Amino acid sequence: MVKLTDDYLRQPADFEDVGIFIPTFSQAQLSEKTKQTPQWIHVGPGNVFRGYHAALAQSLIEQGNLETGIIVMDTHDDSLIEKIYHPYSDRILQVLPTIEGTLTKTLLASVAGAYYVAPDRLEAWRTMQHYFQQPSLQVVTFTVTKDGYNLVDEQGEPYQTIQEDMVNGPDEPLSDMGRITALLYARYQAGRLPIALLSTDNFSQNGDRLKGSVLTIADSWETNRVIEPGFSEYLTDSACVSFPISTIDRTTLAPSHEVAAKLQEQGFSDTTMLERPGHSAVAPFVNTEVAHYLVVEDNFPNGRPPFEQVGVIMTDRTTVNQVDESKVTTTLWPILDTLAIYGKLLGFETLAEAIQHPELSQLVKNVGQESVAVAEPIEAVDEEAYLAELISSRLPNPYLSATTQYMAKRLSTHLATNFGVTVSRYDARDNVAPQQLTHISLVIATWIRYLMGINDEGRPFNPSPDDRWNECHAYVADIQLGEETDVHAHLEPLLSDRTLFGQNLYGVGIGEQIEADFKAEIAGVGAIKATLSAILTEAHHD
């Protein structure tokens, strides 16, 4: 059995025998070079980093376009570093599963050091301060999830750790963002050295969120006079510090037990998983998909690795926003929401199972076509090609498929952007009209059918968490399948709610069509499938 810690340079045949691609460079030499002249630090070394960023770095190194590796740091806890990085020599097995179950396996050795960083870990803290003070450092990337940047609780009050950090200053910060800001202060003190802080977390305006969090803490330190003045000015000087925005798309889920079993069968031994309450499990291997998209605002005051050489789209801020908006309103999220809604109602556990249903596959194609038809063209991404790849090869992959229960979370908060924007575009143009949105109207009707909490077999199901579930469910809770009901009276409060759809759907002329689709879907058991079949058949003939 092959292990990650085996010497891949001296024993290449052992890795080749089990189908693992290995690096051509020495990890030890790379680590030594990185410690002398660090270029790239990453915060949040979980599955997304392990499956994506580490692979980007390795490709750059193999090309000769990067001479150093990535230094990773975790400010949250020490479990990843102590149980997943250090025991395996900071190496990662990247696994790319195909729909058919073939595994493409690559040993990644681009991590040149891994640290849990907190003031009470004095050696690691001083080491990271040293790295942040080096003129060679160009970029700090982040994958800490959207919540990782949050400084306040649900009532808008700063968390206790944030409050203490704001008062006590940079010497012994307790919070994740406090520690990042303290390390930036060390760089400031080293001579206002330039740096880019690049959030690659999957939400809009991510760099702005990071900047806001760092500046909030820095401003409080200056106000409380626990640091020398000028730090906030340094952070807002674009010639010194930048916070580029980005948009990312690569499905990287928790390690798959099916993939682990296949790896064992093929002769790879390191498959023990680390379960972390409140976080995704992590393992020595990471399973991710072949397709990947990372679009980055090209704003790096101290230079950067040539990311474009490994498929990263480096562009301006406007284009990043356009691609991100396309993902949310046109190419990705409308498809995911459609599959989640129908998956819950038709009994499919995962999106991969749902899209294998021929009529659901056709439905999401039609929803995508309706959305793309009025979207503004984007040079950076071919939206039609993106949709085709998503539907034909990405979503059907059973090894990388999210559950419909997970994807249906907070649906009420998605509708205005994922469908309402397309409705607005049709309403705003002279050559099209919202009444042409046959399939998006059907999906909206089916979401309301979902609100009943009764599946297509007439049985109750467990709805996904949604802050507005009780409010929206109440409008349709008393409807019974197969019984006459005043559909307009039940649906009018929902379809006219601008907070749900971004507009009054009656005002744009599709409220009545949605009512008709919903009425067909409550005709009895099996009516959701029957309505879908009828509408797809009619659309095909048209």
C-alpha positions in Angstrom: 0.0 0.0 0.0 1.3 3.4 -1.0 1.3 6.3 1.6 1.5 10.0 1.1 4.7 10.1 3.2 6.5 7.7 0.9 9.5 9.1 -1.0 8.0 9.8 -4.4 11.3 10.8 -5.9 13.1 7.7 -4.9 10.2 5.3 -5.3 8.3 6.7 -8.3 7.3 3.2 -9.5 5.3 2.6 -6.3 3.1 5.6 -7.1 2.9 4.8 -10.8 1.7 1.3 -10.0 -1.4 2.6 -8.3 -2.0 5.3 -10.9 -0.8 8.4 -8.9 0.9 11.2 -10.7 3.8 12.6 -8.8 5.7 15.9 -8.7 9.0 16.2 -10.5 10.4 18.6 -7.9 11.7 18.1 -4.4 9.3 19.2 -1.7 12.2 19.7 0.7 14.0 22.1 -1.6 10.8 23.9 -2.4 10.1 24.4 1.3 13.6 25.8 2.0 13.3 28.2 -0.9 9.8 29.3 0.3 11.0 30.0 3.8 13.7 32.3 2.4 11.5 34.2 0.0 7.8 33.5 0.7 5.4 34.7 -2.1 2.1 33.1 -1.3 0.3 32.5 2.0 -3.1 30.9 2.3 -5.6 31.2 5.1 -8.2 28.5 5.6 -6.5 25.2 4.4 -9.7 23.1 4.1 -11.1 21.1 1.2 -11.4 23.9 -1.3 -7.8 24.9 -0.9 -6.6 21.3 -0.9 -8.4 20.5 -4.1 -7.9 23.8 -6.0 -5.3 26.3 -4.8 -2.7 23.7 -4.0 -3.1 22.2 -7.5 -2.8 25.6 -9.1 0.5 26.2 -7.3 1.8 22.8 -8.2 1.0 23.3 -11.9 2.8 26.7 -11.8 5.8 25.1 -10.1 5.9 22.3 -12.7 5.8 24.8 -15.5 8.7 26.7 -14.0 6.5 29.7 -13.4 6.7 29.6 -9.6 9.8 28.9 -7.6 8.1 28.7 -4.2 5.2 26.9 -2.6 2.3 28.0 -0.5 2.5 28.5 3.2 -0.8 27.6 4.8 -2.2 28.9 8.1 -5.2 28.2 10.1 -6.4 30.7 12.7 -9.5 28.8 13.8 -8.1 25.7 15.5 -5.2 23.3 15.2 -7.1 20.1 14.2 -6.4 20.4 10.4 -2.7 21.3 10.9 -2.0 18.7 13.5 -4.0 15.8 12.1 -4.2 16.3 8.3 -1.1 18.3 7.3 1.8 17.4 9.6 1.2 13.6 9.8 1.3 13.5 6.0 4.3 15.7 5.3 1.9 18.6 4.3 1.0 16.5 1.2 -2.4 16.0 -0.4 -3.8 13.4 -2.8 -6.1 15.2 -5.2 -8.7 12.9 -6.7 -10.8 13.8 -9.8 -13.7 11.3 -10.1 -15.5 11.0 -13.4 -19.2 10.0 -13.8 -18.1 6.5 -14.7 -16.1 6.2 -11.5 -12.6 6.5 -12.9 -10.2 8.3 -10.5 -7.5 10.6 -11.7 -5.0 10.9 -8.8 -2.2 13.4 -8.2 0.1 13.8 -5.3 0.3 17.5 -4.4 3.5 18.7 -2.7 3.1 22.4 -3.2 2.5 23.2 0.5 5.8 24.4 1.9 4.7 24.8 5.5 1.5 24.6 7.6 0.9 26.5 10.8 -1.9 27.0 13.4 -1.4 30.6 14.1 -2.4 32.1 17.5 -0.4 34.2 20.0 -0.3 31.4 22.5 1.6 29.3 19.9 4.5 31.6 20.2 6.9 29.9 17.7 4.2 29.7 14.9 3.0 33.2 15.7 6.6 34.6 15.4 7.2 32.6 12.2 4.1 33.9 10.5 4.9 37.5 11.6 8.4 37.0 10.0 6.8 35.8 6.7 4.4 38.7 6.7 7.4 41.1 7.1 9.2 39.8 4.0 9.3 42.0 0.9 8.9 39.0 -1.3 5.4 38.2 -0.1 2.9 39.0 -2.8 -0.5 37.5 -2.0 -2.5 36.1 0.9 -5.4 34.1 -0.4 -8.5 33.1 1.7 -11.0 30.3 1.9 -12.6 30.8 5.3 -16.3 30.7 4.2 -18.6 33.8 4.3 -19.0 33.5 8.1 -15.3 33.7 8.6 -15.3 37.4 7.8 -18.2 38.2 10.0 -17.5 40.4 13.1 -21.0 40.7 14.5 -23.8 38.5 15.8 -27.4 38.3 14.7 -28.2 41.4 16.7 -25.5 43.4 15.0 -23.3 43.4 18.1 -19.5 42.5 17.8 -18.7 39.0 19.1 -17.0 39.0 22.4 -13.6 38.0 20.9 -13.9 40.9 18.5 -14.8 43.4 21.3 -11.7 42.3 23.2 -9.5 42.5 20.2 -10.7 46.0 19.4 -9.7 47.1 22.9 -6.5 45.1 23.4 -4.8 45.7 20.1 -2.6 43.4 17.9 -0.4 41.7 20.5 -2.7 38.8 21.5 -5.7 38.8 19.2 -8.4 36.2 19.9 -10.5 36.3 16.7 -9.6 35.0 13.2 -9.9 38.5 11.6 -8.1 40.0 14.6 -5.1 37.7 13.9 -5.0 38.5 10.2 -5.2 42.3 11.0 -2.3 41.9 13.5 -0.1 40.2 10.9 -0.9 43.0 8.5 0.2 45.4 11.2 3.5 43.6 11.4 3.9 44.1 7.6 3.0 47.8 8.0 5.7 48.2 10.7 8.2 46.5 8.4 8.0 49.5 6.1 4.5 49.8 4.6 5.3 46.8 2.4 2.7 46.2 -0.4 0.5 43.1 -0.4 -2.7 41.7 -2.0 -5.3 40.0 0.1 -7.4 37.8 -2.2 -10.6 36.3 -0.9 -11.6 33.3 -3.0 -14.7 32.4 -1.0 -17.9 31.7 -2.9 -19.9 34.8 -2.4 -20.3 38.2 -4.2 -18.0 41.1 -3.4 -15.8 38.8 -1.2 -12.8 41.1 -1.3 -14.9 44.1 -0.1 -16.2 42.0 2.8 -12.6 41.1 3.8 -11.5 44.7 3.5 -14.4 45.9 5.7 -13.6 43.4 8.4 -9.9 44.2 8.5 -10.5 48.0 8.4 -13.1 47.8 11.2 -10.5 46.2 13.5 -7.7 48.5 12.4 -9.8 51.6 12.9 -10.8 50.6 16.4 -7.1 50.1 17.2 -6.3 53.6 16.1 -9.3 55.0 17.9 -8.3 53.2 21.1 -4.6 54.3 20.6 -3.2 50.8 20.9 -1.2 51.2 17.7 0.7 53.9 16.0 -1.4 56.1 13.7 -1.2 55.5 9.9 -2.1 51.8 9.8 -5.7 52.4 8.5 -4.3 54.8 5.9 -1.9 52.1 4.8 -4.7 49.6 4.4 -6.7 52.0 2.2 -3.8 53.0 0.0 -4.3 51.0 -3.2 -0.6 51.3 -4.0 0.2 49.4 -0.8 -2.7 47.0 0.0 -5.4 45.6 -2.3 -8.4 43.5 -1.7 -9.3 42.0 -5.1 -12.7 40.5 -5.6 -13.1 37.1 -7.3 -15.7 34.5 -8.2 -15.0 30.8 -7.9 -16.8 27.7 -9.1 -15.4 24.2 -8.4 -17.4 21.6 -6.6 -15.3 20.3 -3.7 -17.3 18.4 -1.2 -16.3 16.5 2.0 -14.3 13.4 1.3 -16.5 10.7 -0.2 -16.6 7.3 1.5 -17.1 5.7 -2.0 -13.9 7.4 -3.2 -12.1 6.3 -0.1 -13.1 2.7 -0.7 -11.9 2.8 -4.3 -8.6 4.3 -3.2 -8.1 1.4 -0.8 -8.9 -1.1 -3.5 -6.4 0.6 -5.8 -3.6 0.4 -3.2 -3.6 3.8 -1.5 -3.7 3.6 2.3 -4.2 7.1 3.7 -8.0 7.5 3.7 -8.8 8.1 7.4 -11.2 11.0 7.7 -11.2 13.7 10.3 -14.7 14.6 11.4 -15.1 18.2 12.6 -18.3 19.2 14.3 -19.8 22.2 12.5 -17.3 21.8 9.6 -16.9 19.5 6.6 -14.9 16.4 7.2 -11.3 16.4 5.8 -9.0 13.5 4.8 -5.5 13.0 3.4 -7.2 12.9 0.0 -9.6 15.5 -1.5 -12.2 14.8 -4.1 -13.0 17.6 -6.5 -14.2 18.0 -10.1 -12.2 18.4 -13.3 -14.0 21.6 -14.3 -13.0 24.8 -12.5 -13.5 28.5 -12.9 -11.7 31.2 -10.9 -12.1 34.8 -12.1 -9.9 37.4 -10.3 -9.7 41.1 -10.3 -6.1 41.8 -11.4 -5.0 44.2 -8.7 -1.7 43.1 -7.0 0.5 46.0 -5.8 3.5 43.7 -5.2 3.2 41.5 -8.2 1.8 38.0 -8.3 2.3 34.5 -9.7 1.2 34.1 -13.3 -2.2 32.6 -12.4 -3.4 33.0 -16.0 -1.0 30.2 -17.0 -3.0 27.7 -15.1 -6.5 28.7 -16.2 -7.3 31.5 -13.8 -9.1 34.3 -15.6 -7.3 37.6 -14.6 -9.4 40.6 -15.5 -10.9 43.8 -14.3 -13.4 44.3 -11.5 -16.3 44.9 -13.8 -15.8 41.6 -15.5 -15.5 39.7 -12.2 -18.9 41.2 -11.2 -20.4 40.3 -14.6 -19.3 36.6 -14.3 -20.5 36.4 -10.7 -23.9 37.9 -11.6 -24.1 35.4 -14.5 -23.4 32.5 -12.1 -26.1 33.7 -9.7 -28.8 34.8 -12.2 -28.2 32.8 -15.3 -26.0 29.8 -15.5 -25.6 28.0 -12.2 -28.0 28.9 -9.4 -31.2 28.8 -11.4 -30.3 25.2 -12.4 -29.3 24.2 -8.9 -32.5 25.6 -7.4 -34.7 23.9 -10.0 -33.1 20.5 -9.3 -33.4 21.1 -5.5 -37.1 21.9 -5.7 -38.0 19.1 -8.0 -35.6 16.7 -6.2 -37.4 17.2 -2.9 -40.8 16.7 -4.4 -40.0 13.7 -6.5 -37.9 11.9 -4.0 -34.3 12.3 -5.3 -31.7 12.5 -2.6 -29.0 14.2 -4.6 -28.7 16.6 -7.6 -27.0 13.9 -9.6 -30.0 11.5 -9.1 -32.4 14.3 -10.0 -30.6 15.3 -13.3 -30.5 11.7 -14.4 -34.3 12.0 -14.8 -34.7 12.8 -18.5 -37.5 15.3 -18.1 -35.7 17.2 -15.3 -32.6 17.3 -17.5 -34.7 18.8 -20.2 -36.3 21.2 -17.8 -33.0 22.6 -16.6 -31.8 23.0 -20.2 -34.9 25.0 -21.0 -34.6 27.1 -17.8 -30.9 27.8 -18.8 -31.9 28.8 -22.3 -34.6 31.1 -21.1 -32.0 32.8 -18.8 -29.2 33.0 -21.3 -31.4 34.5 -24.0 -31.5 37.9 -22.3 -28.2 37.9 -20.4 -25.6 40.4 -21.4 -22.7 38.6 -23.3 -19.5 38.2 -21.2 -16.2 37.8 -23.0 -14.6 35.9 -20.1 -17.1 33.0 -20.0 -19.2 31.3 -22.8 -22.5 31.0 -20.9 -24.0 28.4 -23.3 -20.9 26.2 -23.2 -20.8 26.6 -19.4 -24.5 25.4 -19.2 -23.8 22.5 -21.5 -20.9 21.3 -19.4 -22.8 21.8 -16.2 -25.8 19.7 -17.3 -23.9 17.0 -19.3 -20.9 16.2 -17.1 -20.7 18.2 -13.9 -24.1 17.8 -12.2 -24.5 14.1 -13.1 -21.3 13.1 -11.3 -22.5 10.9 -8.3 -19.2 11.3 -6.5 -19.5 15.1 -6.3 -23.1 15.7 -5.8 -24.7 17.8 -3.1 -28.0 16.6 -1.5 -31.3 18.2 -2.5 -31.9 18.7 1.2 -28.8 20.9 1.4 -29.4 22.8 -1.8 -33.0 23.6 -1.0 -31.9 25.6 2.1 -33.2 29.2 2.2 -34.8 29.0 -1.2 -37.0 32.0 -0.4 -33.8 34.2 -0.3 -32.7 33.0 -3.8 -35.8 33.6 -5.9 -35.4 37.3 -6.5 -31.9 36.9 -7.9 -32.0 33.4 -9.4 -35.2 33.8 -11.3 -36.5 37.4 -10.6 -33.6 39.0 -12.5 -34.4 37.1 -15.7 -38.1 38.0 -15.3 -37.1 41.7 -15.0 -34.9 41.4 -18.1 -37.7 40.0 -20.2 -40.0 42.8 -18.9 -37.5 45.5 -19.7 -36.9 44.5 -23.4 -39.1 45.3 -26.4 -38.5 42.2 -28.3 -39.4 39.7 -25.6 -42.0 39.4 -22.8 -42.1 37.6 -19.4 -45.0 35.5 -20.8 -42.4 33.6 -22.8 -40.9 32.2 -19.6 -42.8 29.0 -19.7 -40.3 27.0 -17.7 -39.2 29.6 -15.2 -42.9 30.2 -14.5 -43.3 26.5 -13.9 -40.4 26.3 -11.5 -41.9 29.2 -9.5 -45.2 27.4 -9.4 -43.4 24.2 -8.3 -41.6 26.1 -5.5 -45.0 27.1 -4.2 -46.1 23.5 -4.5 -43.0 22.7 -2.4 -44.2 25.1 0.2 -47.1 22.7 0.9 -44.7 20.2 2.4 -46.3 17.3 0.5 -44.4 15.4 -2.1 -45.8 14.2 -5.5 -46.8 10.9 -3.8 -49.0 12.8 -1.4 -46.7 12.2 1.6 -45.2 14.8 4.0 -41.5 15.5 3.6 -38.9 17.3 5.7 -38.4 20.8 4.2 -35.0 22.3 4.2 -34.3 25.2 6.6 -35.6 28.5 5.5 -36.2 31.6 7.6 -39.4 32.4 5.7 -40.8 28.8 5.7 -43.5 29.3 8.3 -44.7 32.6 6.7 -44.8 31.3 3.2 -46.0 27.8 4.1 -49.0 29.3 5.9 -50.5 30.6 2.6 -50.8 27.0 1.1 -50.9 24.8 4.2 -54.6 24.1 4.0 -54.7 23.1 0.4 -55.6 19.4 -0.2 -54.5 17.5 -3.3 -57.4 16.8 -5.6 -59.8 19.2 -4.0 -61.2 22.4 -5.4 -59.5 25.5 -4.0 -59.3 29.2 -4.7 -55.8 29.2 -6.1 -55.7 33.0 -6.6 -56.6 33.7 -3.0 -53.8 31.4 -1.8 -51.1 32.5 -4.2 -51.7 36.2 -4.6 -49.9 37.2 -1.4 -46.8 35.2 -2.5 -46.7 36.2 -6.2 -47.2 39.9 -5.5 -44.4 39.9 -2.8 -41.5 42.0 -4.2 -39.2 40.8 -1.4 -39.6 37.2 -2.8 -39.3 37.9 -6.6 -38.0 41.4 -6.9 -41.3 42.5 -8.5 -45.0 41.8 -8.5 -45.4 38.9 -10.8 -48.9 39.8 -11.7 -47.6 43.2 -12.7 -45.3 41.7 -15.3 -47.9 39.4 -16.6 -47.0 35.9 -15.4 -48.9 35.6 -12.2 -51.9 34.0 -13.9 -49.7 31.4 -15.7 -48.0 30.4 -12.4 -51.5 30.0 -10.9 -52.5 27.7 -13.8 -49.4 25.6 -13.4 -49.8 25.3 -9.6 -53.5 24.3 -10.1 -52.4 21.5 -12.4 -49.8 20.4 -9.8 -52.3 20.0 -7.0 -54.8 17.9 -9.1 -53.7 14.8 -7.3 -51.0 12.3 -6.6 -48.5 12.3 -9.5 -49.6 15.7 -10.8 -46.2 17.3 -10.5 -44.7 14.8 -12.9 -47.7 15.0 -15.2 -47.6 18.8 -15.4 -43.9 18.7 -16.1 -44.4 16.2 -18.9 -47.3 18.2 -20.4 -45.4 21.5 -20.5 -42.2 19.9 -21.9 -44.2 18.2 -24.6 -46.0 21.4 -25.5 -42.7 23.3 -25.6 -41.2 20.7 -27.8 -44.0 21.0 -30.3 -43.8 24.7 -30.3 
